[in-house]
Amino acid sequence: MALLSLTGVLALGVPQRGVYLVAYALLAGVVAMWLAVTALARARRSRTARPHGSAAATAIAGIGILLSMILLLAFAVFGRQLSAYGRCLSEAGTATAQQACQAQLTHALNREITTLQSAERG
């Protein structure tokens, strides 16, 4: 479950479906964390050896949750720009058109970041 969370975040490819993939990764990470922590707690209560891989699962799930939350925040802030980028990529038939889409995204993100920074100062 923890690996599904991390893989879901790292497999992000299509910006239009990205929110759903990241939300799934967050859900998988939370479930994995819950399963690992409850397994550790049960082992501690019954005074048995802790389950194999539970510490690693906890760490991987934590990383997946953190990355998912960061990406969801990015989608919330830059959703409009990422959506336009996804539409541009779906219409791009050549490598040159894809590079133009990337340049357009970079320009839009820089403009949005500048706007956010000026609003923060003022």
N, C-alpha and C positions, 0 to 999 in steps of 0.2 A: 504494500500500500504506500509506504514512504517513497519507494522508488517510482511509483506511478505519479506521485505528486511532483517529484523533481523532474522526471521525464516529461510530464505535461508542460511544465514551465519552459524547459529547454527546447521543446519541439515546436515552439511558437513560430509559425511561418506565415500564415495568412492573417493579416491584420483585422479583416472583418469578423473572423471567427475567434479572434484572439481573446476577447473578453470571456467567451464561454469556456475556452480551454483553460484560461487562468483561473476562472471561478471553479472549474472542476479540479484543477490542481490544488487549489486552496482547500476545497472540501476533502479531497483525498489525503492531504497533509494533516488536516485536523483529525480525521478518523484514524489515521496511522499513529498520530501522537497519542490519542486517547487509548488506543489498543496497547501501545507500548507502555504507557504509564500505568495503566490498570494491571497489565501483566507483571510489571515490576512491583507494584503495591501488593498484589496477591502473593507473589513469591516472598516478599518481606514479611507479610502477615503470617504465612504458613511456615516461615523459616526454612524455605527450600532454596536451592540454587536459582539464581535469576535466569530467566529464559535466554537461550542463545540468540544473539542478535538484537536484543531489545534496546541496548544502549546505542547501537549503531542506527537502529530504526528511529529512535528518538532524535538523534542528531540529524539524520537525513530528512525526517519529517519537519524538524525545526527550520532547516535551510529551505525546504520547499515552501513552507508557510511564509517565511520572510520574503523570499523572492516573489511569491504570488501576491503578497500584499503590496510590494513595491510596484509590480507590474499593473495591478488594479488601480493604484493611485496614478500611475502614468497614463492609463487608459482614461481615467476620469479627467485628468488635466489636458491631455493631448488627443482626446478621442476624435475630435473633428478632423484634425490633421492626419491621424492614422487612417481614418475612414476614407479620406480623399486619396491617400497614398494607395490604399487597397484597391480603390476603383481605378486609379491610374494604372496600377500594375496589371489588373485584369484586362485592360484595354491595350496594354503594351505588347506588341508582337515581336519586337526586336530587342536586342541587347542595348542598342542606343536609346530606345524609348524607355527601357527600364532604368537606365542611368539618368535620363531626364526626370523620371518619377522620383528617384532618390535625391536628385538635386532640388526638386520642388519640395520634397519633404523636409530636407535639411533647412531650406530657406524658411518654410512655414514654422518649423520648430524654433529656429533662432528668433524669428519675429515674436512668437508666443512667449518665449523665455524673456526676451527684452521687455515685453509688455508686463509680464509678471514681476520682473525686477523693478521696473519703474513704479508700479502700483505699490510694491512693498516699501519703497523709499518715500513715496509721497503720501 
